[in-house]
């Protein structure tokens, strides 16, 4: 069953949770996110939060230049 990407709003059969926020992203949006300069920071902070027991961490926030791509 197809899903809708939270970021680009396109239909997809596969989603991955964003490292920046709680959006479920299609492979194209995930690839753009992984290429972003702040991706490593987002991944590292999420790991720290999980290790501290915060399983409801919502991310460092979506960078503005990735937000623009959703319009």
C-alpha positions as CSV (number, residue, x, y, z in Angstrom):
1,X,0.0,0.0,0.0
2,X,1.4,3.4,-1.0
3,X,2.1,6.1,1.6
4,X,2.6,9.8,1.2
5,X,6.0,11.4,2.0
6,X,5.6,13.9,4.9
7,X,8.1,16.2,3.3
8,X,7.5,16.3,-0.5
9,X,3.9,14.9,-0.4
10,X,4.6,12.4,-3.2
11,X,3.4,8.9,-3.1
12,X,5.9,6.3,-2.0
13,X,6.0,2.6,-0.9
14,X,9.1,3.2,1.4
15,X,9.6,5.8,4.1
16,X,12.4,6.4,6.6
17,X,12.2,8.5,9.7
18,X,14.0,11.8,9.4
19,X,17.0,12.5,11.6
20,X,16.0,16.2,11.8
21,X,12.4,15.8,12.9
22,X,9.6,13.3,13.1
23,X,8.7,13.2,9.4
24,X,8.5,10.0,7.5
25,X,10.4,10.6,4.2
26,X,10.6,8.9,0.8
27,X,13.9,7.7,-0.5
28,X,14.5,10.9,-2.5
29,X,14.0,13.2,0.5
30,X,16.1,10.8,2.7
31,X,18.9,11.0,0.2
32,X,18.8,14.9,0.2
33,X,18.7,14.8,4.0
34,X,21.8,12.6,4.3
35,X,23.7,14.9,2.0
36,X,22.9,17.9,4.2
37,X,25.9,19.4,6.1
38,X,24.0,19.2,9.4
39,X,23.1,15.5,9.0
40,X,26.0,14.2,11.1
41,X,25.1,16.6,13.9
42,X,21.4,15.5,13.8
43,X,22.4,11.8,13.9
44,X,24.9,12.3,16.7
45,X,22.5,14.2,18.9
46,X,19.8,11.6,18.3
47,X,22.2,8.9,19.4
48,X,23.0,10.8,22.6
49,X,19.3,11.3,23.4
50,X,18.6,7.6,22.9
51,X,21.5,6.6,25.1
52,X,20.2,9.0,27.7
53,X,16.8,7.2,27.6
54,X,14.9,9.8,25.7
55,X,12.9,7.6,23.3
56,X,10.6,10.5,22.3
57,X,13.3,12.8,20.9
58,X,11.9,15.0,18.1
59,X,15.2,16.0,16.4
60,X,17.2,19.1,16.2
61,X,14.7,20.6,13.7
62,X,14.6,20.7,9.9
63,X,17.1,23.1,8.4
64,X,15.5,25.9,6.4
65,X,17.1,24.9,3.1
66,X,15.4,21.5,3.4
67,X,12.1,23.2,4.3
68,X,12.1,25.2,1.1
69,X,12.1,22.0,-1.0
70,X,8.8,21.0,0.5
71,X,6.9,24.0,-1.0
